[in-house]
Amino acid sequence: MIWLWVVRKEKNIQIEDKPAECGIETWIHYLQGEAVNELQEYAKFDKDESSCKPYVENLAEQCRSQNIPEDTPESLQAACGELQRLLLLL
């Protein structure tokens, strides 16, 4: 298990330690409109990381509003769910 210490709330928050089904690159490719396979590896955005920012900002808003499209990869849906859980504790 991984433990995260939140000083403001003085609580320990348990985070599941699961092996990643896919990398962040898979999520970025999905956010850019590509059909993705979570078992496939996707190219990194070497020297062009900033091009991902609008997609990540859109994802953050979708996670906050709990408005995730149904075709979102399962691992990304789980990450948004975990983010929601953690935000409630902060």
The 8 nearest C-alpha neighbors of each residue, nearest first, counted from 0:
[[1, 16, 15, 2, 14, 13, 17, 3],
 [0, 2, 14, 16, 13, 3, 15, 12],
 [3, 1, 13, 12, 14, 0, 4, 11],
 [2, 4, 12, 11, 5, 13, 1, 14],
 [5, 3, 11, 6, 10, 2, 12, 9],
 [4, 6, 9, 7, 10, 8, 3, 11],
 [5, 7, 9, 8, 4, 10, 11, 89],
 [8, 6, 9, 5, 89, 10, 4, 88],
 [7, 9, 10, 6, 5, 89, 88, 11],
 [8, 10, 6, 5, 7, 11, 4, 12],
 [11, 9, 8, 5, 12, 4, 6, 7],
 [10, 12, 4, 3, 13, 5, 2, 9],
 [13, 11, 3, 2, 10, 14, 4, 5],
 [12, 14, 2, 11, 1, 15, 3, 0],
 [13, 15, 1, 2, 16, 12, 0, 3],
 [16, 14, 17, 0, 13, 1, 2, 81],
 [15, 17, 0, 1, 14, 18, 19, 13],
 [18, 16, 15, 19, 20, 0, 14, 1],
 [17, 19, 20, 16, 21, 15, 22, 74],
 [20, 18, 21, 17, 22, 74, 16, 23],
 [21, 19, 18, 37, 74, 38, 22, 17],
 [20, 22, 37, 19, 25, 38, 23, 40],
 [21, 23, 24, 25, 19, 20, 26, 40],
 [22, 24, 26, 25, 27, 21, 28, 43],
 [23, 25, 27, 22, 26, 41, 43, 28],
 [26, 24, 28, 23, 22, 27, 41, 29],
 [25, 27, 29, 23, 24, 28, 30, 75],
 [28, 26, 30, 24, 29, 25, 31, 23],
 [27, 29, 31, 25, 30, 26, 33, 24],
 [30, 28, 33, 26, 32, 27, 31, 35],
 [31, 29, 27, 32, 28, 54, 26, 33],
 [32, 30, 28, 29, 33, 27, 54, 51],
 [33, 31, 29, 30, 34, 28, 27, 35],
 [32, 34, 29, 28, 31, 35, 30, 27],
 [33, 35, 29, 32, 36, 28, 31, 30],
 [36, 34, 29, 33, 37, 25, 28, 39],
 [35, 37, 38, 39, 34, 25, 72, 40],
 [38, 36, 21, 39, 35, 20, 25, 72],
 [37, 39, 36, 21, 40, 20, 35, 25],
 [40, 38, 36, 37, 41, 21, 35, 25],
 [41, 39, 38, 42, 25, 21, 22, 37],
 [42, 40, 25, 24, 39, 43, 28, 22],
 [41, 43, 44, 24, 40, 25, 45, 28],
 [44, 42, 45, 24, 41, 48, 23, 47],
 [43, 45, 47, 48, 46, 42, 24, 51],
 [44, 46, 47, 43, 48, 42, 49, 50],
 [45, 47, 48, 44, 49, 43, 50, 51],
 [48, 46, 44, 45, 49, 50, 51, 43],
 [49, 47, 44, 50, 51, 46, 45, 52],
 [48, 50, 51, 52, 47, 46, 53, 44],
 [49, 51, 48, 52, 47, 53, 54, 44],
 [52, 50, 49, 54, 48, 53, 55, 27],
 [51, 53, 55, 54, 49, 50, 56, 48],
 [54, 52, 56, 55, 51, 57, 50, 49],
 [55, 53, 57, 56, 52, 51, 30, 58],
 [54, 56, 58, 52, 57, 53, 59, 51],
 [55, 57, 59, 53, 58, 54, 52, 60],
 [58, 56, 54, 60, 55, 59, 53, 61],
 [57, 59, 55, 61, 56, 60, 62, 54],
 [58, 60, 56, 62, 57, 61, 55, 63],
 [59, 61, 63, 57, 58, 62, 64, 56],
 [62, 60, 66, 58, 64, 59, 63, 67],
 [61, 63, 65, 59, 79, 60, 64, 58],
 [64, 62, 60, 65, 61, 59, 83, 66],
 [63, 65, 61, 66, 62, 60, 67, 59],
 [66, 64, 62, 63, 61, 67, 79, 60],
 [65, 67, 61, 64, 62, 68, 63, 60],
 [66, 68, 61, 65, 69, 62, 71, 76],
 [69, 67, 70, 71, 66, 61, 76, 72],
 [68, 70, 71, 67, 72, 76, 66, 73],
 [69, 71, 68, 72, 67, 73, 34, 76],
 [70, 72, 69, 68, 73, 76, 75, 67],
 [73, 71, 75, 74, 70, 76, 37, 26],
 [74, 72, 76, 75, 77, 71, 37, 70],
 [73, 75, 77, 76, 72, 78, 20, 21],
 [74, 76, 78, 77, 72, 73, 79, 71],
 [77, 75, 73, 79, 78, 74, 80, 72],
 [76, 78, 80, 74, 75, 79, 73, 81],
 [79, 77, 75, 81, 80, 76, 82, 74],
 [80, 78, 82, 76, 62, 81, 77, 83],
 [79, 81, 77, 83, 78, 82, 76, 84],
 [80, 82, 78, 84, 79, 83, 77, 85],
 [81, 83, 79, 85, 80, 84, 86, 78],
 [84, 82, 80, 86, 81, 85, 79, 87],
 [85, 83, 81, 82, 87, 86, 80, 88],
 [86, 84, 82, 88, 87, 83, 81, 89],
 [85, 87, 83, 89, 88, 84, 82, 81],
 [88, 86, 85, 84, 89, 83, 82, 81],
 [87, 89, 85, 86, 84, 8, 12, 10],
 [88, 86, 87, 85, 8, 5, 7, 10]]
